[in-house]
Amino acid sequence: MVTLLALLTLTSCTVGPGHTIHARQITAAQPTPSAQPTPSASPSPTAKPTPGSPAWYVSQVPTFPEAPPPQPVPLPATGAAQFWHRLPTDQKVAFITIDDGGLARPPGVIDFIWEARIPVTMFLNSPAAAEHTDYFRQIEAVGGVVENHTITHNSLAGRSYDYQKQEICGAADRLEGLFGKRPTLFRPPFGEHDSTTLKAAHDCGAKAVFHWTETVHEGKVRYQTPEKMVQPGDVLLMHFRPALMDDLLAALKAIHRAGLTPALLEQYVR
């Protein structure tokens, strides 16, 4: 713990109460003594990490250029949240998002995110967040941000305004109580939404609603757009599943092949 606090002191600078900024423009909540991961020991300069070990995953991460200073995307002044598959930006950045939270929470992910400086947005279902709060707080402490993915993970499209508002606002209220910050981004389950979803999300405090442009599962990136290459502003979707370490690494490699740098979604939607 002492070592990690020293690392935080050396590698970050305070930008506001409760937030720090790391390389690649990662914004992270200030870690607390109960939510600090311990980074894995660095491998010997002469020893190759064992494939599949935490050190091996870190060794496979490409070297990225520094992310450019983020240019937030203007939001329309309407009574509905903005909806995007891809964030409309020309900056050479892409965004990693992780959904759900109830199925699996590989413990190595926390150190991997910290040591590789991976900016991640977590769209959590509120019951999973409540059951596994400490795990998600640890990810939040090393660079992750918690956002909203409803209570029950039911499809919202075609449902009444009251139903959709309860799903979105109820989750937002619980996540705010757990993490001390109200979500400002929302992802509808399965990506299914309608105009009522966008209004209810807005009324619950969301500025934008996000779909995705690539999915990542079991270490394989599946492109949802004809380019078959990550584009500036793309949103990569994965889930809290057993192969999340492989998914994160595959996403990072795909972003690197495209000549982009991973960035934090929240820095572009304010």
Secondary structure, DSSP 8 states (H G I E B T S, - for coil): -HHHHHHHHHH-EEEETTEEEEGGGEEEE---GGG---------TTS---TTSHHHHHHT-----------------SSS-EEESS----SSEEEEEEEE-SS---THHHHHHHHHT--EEEEE-HHHHHHTHHHHHHHHHTTEEEEE--SS----TT--HHHHHHHHHHHHHHHHHHHSS---EE--GGG---HHHHHHHHHTT-SEEE--SEEEETTEEEE-STT-S--TT-EEEEESSTTHHHHHHHHHHHHHHTT-EEE-GGGT--
